[in-house]
Amino acid sequence: MMTDLAKEGLRWKRHAAVWLAGLLLFGAAVPVLAETVLEKITRTGVLTAGTRGNAIPFAFINEKNEWIGFSIDLLETIRVRLEKKLAKRIKLEKKEVTPETRIRLVVNRTIDVECGSTTYTRARDRDERVDFSINFFFTGAQLLVKKGSGIKSLADVAGKRVGAIRATTGEQALRASQPKADVVTFQDQPAALLALEQGRVVAYAHDGILQAGLVARARNPKAYEIVGDFFSKDPFSCMVPENDSKWRDFVNHTFMELIDSGKFFEFYDKWFGERGVVPYPMSDQVRNYMIMQSMPE
């Protein structure tokens, strides 16, 4: 027969077991804090950036197999500023992304930053999954057509086959602005231009500046024209992982320093000025907006 002392000891063991189980359960529920981007770069000495391979003149591979462009210059500036902050050599490792893969690669932290020709939108599939830097460019969707097609605006493509790049704001804007168009999607710009050249679509809807870059390197640039008003608003930004404010601030402050020093406008003129790869003058309105994005130190 169990004594009172033994019974009391058994009760304490049961209480201890319950307490220990609860402690283990609580401990399992505590999330492990993820390594921040700055911590990862400090550890590895590598800045892994996603960018485009054919978004002229933002990010593209030239005849010498070099990755160049306006966005590449921005990424290089981030790398240089990282070296100053961390007091060590930092390598810029570039990975090509597509409209379909870029967000996923930022979310799963395969890349630390994506900087190419991505539009900053409030759409849930973007803003709730990643963070954005301040804007570094402004454009809008237009139509690229063959000269002499007779197409001058969205009204002219109702009931006709119009190309767009899959999973882009250009595709979304086309469907919303001209629901009567027969939208045909493509993986990338060269595929869309080929379809236009072959007559499989009568127009190609995308950001006007990217269309201009595409045409500039086409076999016969004079065969095409960009028509119509903007039917979307497309401010370009870099994407960074969600909930890592120190890294987002670092990227933003890098851009602000470029703006304040005037170097940003030198980069712009290099790629979009009168003698640039794709002439696209910056309006006074956009210039003032860029300056106003920069906060005082």
Secondary structure, 3 states (H helix, E strand, C coil): CCCHHHHHHHHHHHHHHHHHHHHHHHHHHCCCCCCCHHHHHHHHCEEEEEECCEECCCEEECCCCCEECHHHHHHHHHHHHHHHHHCCCCEEEEEECCCCCHHHHHHCCCCCEEEEEEECCCCHHHHCCEEECCCCEEECEEEEEECCCCCCCHHHHCCCEEEEECCCHHHHHHHHHCCCCEEEEECCHHHHHHHHHCCCCCEEEEEHHHHHHHHHCCCCHHHEEEECCCCCCEEEEEEEECCCHHHHHHHHHHHHHHHHHCHHHHHHHHHHCCCCCCCCCCCHHHHHHHHHHCCCC
